[in-house]
Amino acid sequence: RVIIPMIQGSIITVSTTIFIAILKVFDIVYVMTSGKFDTEVIANRMFVEMFNFRNFGRASSLAVILLVVVVPIMVVNIRNLRRQGINR
């Protein structure tokens, strides 16, 4: 039998990794929309601002926003793993 507290560290790690991958998805949307960017995600918006509009400031600010969203999630994940004694 598998007990949830035994695999809680794995669940937290996998869910954090999946969340980060979802935020950084670019290639799937680009291929599926044939480069038309009908679907807006933050990574696609950064690409459009940088290469289509040559708006480097806005693209950089979007990258910083992505960083500000991802880093706290990673910090919480690391704290939870250390609290459980998994990362010793």
Secondary structure, 3 states (H helix, E strand, C coil): CCCHHHHHHHHHHHHHHHHHHHHCCCHHHHHHCCCCCCCCCHHHHHHHHHHHCCCHHHHHHHHHHHHHHHHHHHHHHHHHHHHCCCCC
